[in-house]
Amino acid sequence: MTLSAIVVAFVNFKGGVGKTANAVNIGAFLATYHKRKVLIVDLDAQSNASLWLMKPDDWRRHTKGLRRSVYQIFHDKIVGTKLFDFRRAVVRGVPRREFPLIANLDLLPSVVEMIKIEDQIHQVKNLSAFTALHQALKPCRDLYDYIFLDCPPNLYSVSKNALVAADYCVVPYIPDYLSLSGFEILVEMVQEFCKRMGGYFTSRKRPEIAAFIINHFAVQRNVFETGVNEFEMALNQIRPSGKIHPKAVCLKPYVRFNVHVAESTNEHLPIFLHKPKSIGAMDYADLTQNFIHHFEGIQ
């Protein structure tokens, strides 16, 4: 599809807004039904994407010693080694049983030790501390159509590495007052950091927030309808400022709350393999179609 992967960071400094669910399920739909080659990079110490797509024993076995995980990327940067080997670290065809269930979907897993990185990476006393992920993923960009970066729920050093590595950002969003009050702060923080790193974008475009995804939508709750309307108004007001991509949109459909999506994590399966006829599977099928149309249209 592309000569080089479209790298998308799923970012929000709030937890529980659907970052991992969006990355895993859109990635799985892209790989299965649209024949895109997709890599999911789990950057969160909670390792939710890894444990969604791998059984715990397999995950522990694969990441034992930490070298076959994203941790090694950052540890190399901190101590000056070059031990990370993408070919050994990547898990090809996830989820797996006796064989890969989705051949086009790969995973670069995280580990709980990633929680140490935020303290340790400050040993790197210059802006290159934020380029470790970009440099590590460079050799594999031509192998994929999409690389999804599942960020931790903050905008600290690891998430900033994701911003530098990304072409675009997607902001998962739950339509309530507290989320709306933090939305403009998030946009400002992303823009300010990318400006600060401007010297690293001389040969490519600076990453921009290009899409928003509404999660946990409940039609019967008026507060959600109001929240979405207020969010759309805020988006229209901020778009002309240049702080987000000029074609940034709130992707449709809104992902409705569905218990089967939560259940699918325990089965270590994306929603369409767990409950293919659920509203969660239907929403993600339509959302993925619009995701492709949007991101391949703004290239």
N, C-alpha and C positions, 0 to 999 in steps of 0.2 A: 504493500500500500504506500509506504513512504520510504524515502532513501535513508532517513534517520528517524528514530523514535520521537513521537510527541511526548514530552515529559511533563506530567501533570502532578502537582503537589496538592494533596487534600489537606487543607490547613484551617485551623480555628484554635484560638487559645482556650476555648471551652471544651470540656469533656462531655461525652454522651450525646453529641449532636449528630452522629451517624457517619463520621469520617471513614471508619473501617468498613462498615456495612456498604457504603457507597463504593469504596475502592474494590472490595472483594466481589460484590455482585455485578457492578458494571464491567469490571475486568473479566469475570467469568462469562458474562453474556457476549462481550466483544470476542473472546477467544472461541466460544462454542458456535454461536450463530452468525457471526460476521467474519469469521476466519482471520481475525487479527491476531498477531503474535504479541502477547502481553506479559510484562514483568511487573509483579507487585513487590515493592521494597518496603519492608516493615521497619520503621524507624522508632517505634515506641517501645519503651522498656516493659510495658505491659504485655507486649508480644501478641496482641489480640488477632491481628491478621495471620500471623504464623500459626496460632493455635486454632484458628478457624479453618485453615487449609491443611493442617497436619495434625495427626493424632499425637497426644503428649509424649508418648514413648518414642515415636519417630523423631519428633522435634528435639527432645533431649539427646537422643543418640546422634542426630546430625550436628547439633551445635556444641557438643561436648568439646571442651578445650577452647571454644569461642572463635577459632579461626574461620569456621564456616558460617559466619554470621556478619551482620553489618557492624557489629562491635569492632571487628578487626580493622575496618576502614578507618575508624576514628582513633583506635589505639595506635595504628601505624603513624597517623599524623602527629599524635602526642609524643611518641617516643622516637620517631624518626626511622622506623623500620618499613619494609615493603613486603609484608607477609600475606596480605590479602590476595586471594586467587579467586576471581569470580567463577571460573569454571568448576572449582571444587565447592564453592559456597552455595551456588544456586541450586535450588530443588526444582527439577524439571518435571512438568506435567502434574500439577496439583489440582485438586486433592488426589491422593494415591490410595489405592487398595492393593491388590496384587499387581495392578498396572495403573498408569496414569488415567484419571477420569476425564481430564481436560488437557489434551496434548499441547495445546497452544498457550497454556497458562503456567508461568514459572513464578517462583517465589524466592526472594532473598530474605531469609528469616532474621528476626531480632532475638535478643536474649535479655533477661532481667538485668544483667550487668550493665546494660546501656544506661542505667540510672547513674552510674559513676562518671559517665562521660562529661556531663555538664560541669562538674567540679574540676575534672582533669584537663579539659580542653583549654582552660584559661592559661595553662602553661605555654600555649602558643600565643605569643604576644603581638600578633599582627593579624590583618584581615584574612590572611591565607588560612586561618583556622576554619573559615566558613566555606572553603573550596574543596575540602576532602572528598565529599560525596560526588561532586561534579567530576573531579579527576578520576575517581574510582569507576564511575559509570561510563566514562567516555568510550572505552574500548568495546562496550557491549551495545551502544546505542544503535548501531546498524543491524543488530540482530532482532530488533523488536519494532513493532508499529507503535506501541504505547508502553511507556514506563510510568507506573503509578507510585507515588511516594506517599505512604500513609504516615502522617506526622504525629508526634506526641501532642497532647493538649496544652500547648504553650508556644511562645515565640522565642525560645532560648536558642542555644547554639546549634543543636541538632536540627530544629525546624528551620533555622536560618541557612544551614547547609542545604536543606531541601529547596529553599527559595532560590539559592544560587544555581542549583542543578536544574531547576524547572524552566520550562518554556512558558507555562501558564499555571495559575493557581485556581483551584475550585474551593469554594467556601461552603461546606455543609452548614445548614442553618435550621434552627427550630423557631417557629414564629411566636415568640413571646416578648414581653417588654424588655426583660433583661438582655436578651439576645440583640434586640434592636439598639439598645443603648451602647452595647459593645461593638456593634458592626462598624461604625465610623472610626472608632479607635483602632480596630483591626486594620482597616483600609489604610489609615495614616501610618501605622507601624510598618506595614509591608512596604508602602511607598518610600518611607524614610530610609529603611534599611537598604532597599534596592538602589536608591540614590547614593547612599554611602558606599556601596560596592560598585559604583559606576565604572570604575577602571577595569573591572573584570568582565564587562559586557561590551568591549570594543569590537569584538568579532561576531557578536550575535545580539539579538534583541534582548532588552531587559525584560525579565518575567513580569507578567501582569495578572491581576485577578480577572479572569475571563468568564467565570460562571458561578452560579450559586445553586444549591440544591436544597429544597425544602424537605425536611424529614419529619417523621412522626406526626404527619398531618391527620387531624381528626375532623371530619366534615361536620359532625354534630356539635362541635364546640365553637361557639361564636367567637371566642377569644382568638382562635386560630385564624378564622377568616379575617378578623380585624388585624391580627398580626401580620398576615400576608399582605394585606392591602397597604398597611403602613410601611412594610419593607419595600414593596414595589415603588411607593412614592419616594422613599429615601434613595433607592437605587436610581431612579430617574433624575433626582436632584444632584446626585454625586457624579453621574456619568460624564457630564460636560466638563468637569473639573480636570480630567486627565489622570485622575488617581486610580482609575480602573481601565481595563481595555474598552475602547469605544464601542465594541460590539458585545460587551458583557451582558449576559442575560440570566434570568432565573429559569433554569431548565424545567420543562414540563415532562411528565406530570409530577405533581407533588407526591412524594412517597408516603403513602398512608401507613399509619401504625398497624402492624400486623405481627401477632405473636409468633407466627411461623418463621419469621426472619430471625427472631431471638432464639427459637428452638434450633434453627439450622446450625448455629454455632456449636451446639453440643454434639451435633452429628458430624461436624467438621466438613460441611458441604455448603456451597452457595445455595440460595433459596430455590432456584429452579430444579436442582437435583433433590432437594429435600421435599418440597411441596410444589410441584410444577403448576398446579391449578390455583394456587393461592393468590390473593390480591397483591401480595408482595412480589411474587414472580411476574404478575401482569404489569405492575408498576415499573419494575426494573427492566422488563423487556421494552416497554415504550420509552423509558428514560434513556436507555442505551442507544436506541435508534436516534433520538434527538441529540444525544451526546456526540455521536459520530457526525451528524449533520452540522452541528455547531463547530466542533473543533477541526474537522477536516475542511470546513468552509472558510475558516478565518486564517488558514495557513498562507 
